[in-house]
Amino acid sequence: MFFKKNLYFLRTVLLYTLTAFGGPQGHIGMLKKMFVQNKYISEDTLLDLFAFSQIIPGASSTQLITLIGYKRGGFLLSIITLLIWILPACFIMGALSFLISSNAHESFNASLFKFIKPMTIGFLMFSFLGNFKLSVNNKITTIIFLSSTILTLLFFKKPWIFPLLIILAGIATNFSSKRIPSTTDTKPKIIQWKNLWLFIFIFVIAGILSETARKNDWQNRNAFNVFENFYRFGSLVYGGGDVLFPMMLDQYVARPTDKQTQIKNPNSIKISNSDLIVGFGMIRAIPGPVFSIGSYVGGMAMKSKGKLNQFFGCVIGSIALFLPGILLLFFFFPIWENLKRYVFIFRAIEGIKSVVPGFIFAAAIYLINDLFLVSSKMELSMSILILLSTFLILLKTKIPPPIIVLCCLLLGFLF
């Protein structure tokens, strides 16, 4: 009965998983098209969940789709939604770790995916228009929107800009006393403290075991080291998967080697700079979460230990990177729901929602600027045409997003 009731929802999740390119700002356009328009969730709720996912550590796009499943059908549906969302991308990126060689990055500059970026910008602009109409409707929200757009553009690669702007926007809309929360839903949500204690317990135990394994040179110590590294990454990352690159670069490229390229610690896990760049380049060419990079890097970290250990590296990397964000999600979300019943938080939500279109618009501008770095005028013209076509198709027709993605892939193959 459960699966029959949610069959169409899960089918939509699978279609979204197979066609969602780009980070959380890029995904939100598809979320609106596939979940809001199909009435699985309201646009207002989507914006609320998007804002919440930006202020806690972890994979924002993963937390967002998991929460949509949670709002739709509770904890069980959210876990099934999560698995559908992460497994395809993790499988592809894990398989890539078996295929890659240290100097193979040139072979992945395939033309097939070259029009995915302008298509993603088209989705962003469609999402921006809807969010702007819904969230920016008075003087203070207009000021917040413009400020968030400018500041996001100026500090786009700084992970702290997203939570900082959300907090400031929430404070700004509290200077008005006009808005008061509804008292129709007064039943408080139960806070799952066990999720927080489990998060802390795993963090501490992983650190202890990793350090013990390193000092005593355990036979399978790389598995403990990889789990601790990735769990730590997933616990600290704000602002999406792009922040993972400098963390992994420091951990696996910079730390093991000194300035004279001599190995500091012969037992340290080392990944070549080119291999790491290949993974972060290919993650943009497949649908799904950017955090699926954990499957690739985990596999590369264990590659020297044999095929079976490399497979376990892919699994460990995926689990360890996603797990802390999910534990924190289910701990903080009931708190968020309870706080919304209070005047301060209720008024803050108006400002938080008006930040969202600023984030999206800034991301679109940032990506549009990259289009001008393409190699030829013809490709630039095609990219602009695809951007505008994607936006207009989403705005004026009912053509589903998977069809748009397939058409863009075909154009990349043909041109």
KAPEGI-V358184 format. One line per field, one symbol per residue. phi: phi as a letter, one per 30 degrees, with the letter a starting at -180 (. if undefined). A space follows every 10 residues. Layout:
phi->???
//
This chain:
phi->.ddddceddd ddddddedbc cjdedddddd eddccdddid addddedddd ddddcbdjdd dddddddddd ddbidddddd eedddcdedd ddddddddcd beccdddcdd decdcddddd dddddddeed ddddccbadd dddddddddd ddddbeccdd dddddddddd dddddccdcb ddcdccdddd dddddddded ededdddddd dddddchedc dedddddded ddeddcdcij deddeddddd dccdddbcdc hcddbdcddb bdeddddedd ddddcbdjdd ddeedddddd dcddcjdddd ddddddeddd ddeddddded dddddedddd dceededddd dddddedded dddddddded ddcddbdddd ddddddedde eddddcbcdd eedddddddd ddddc
//
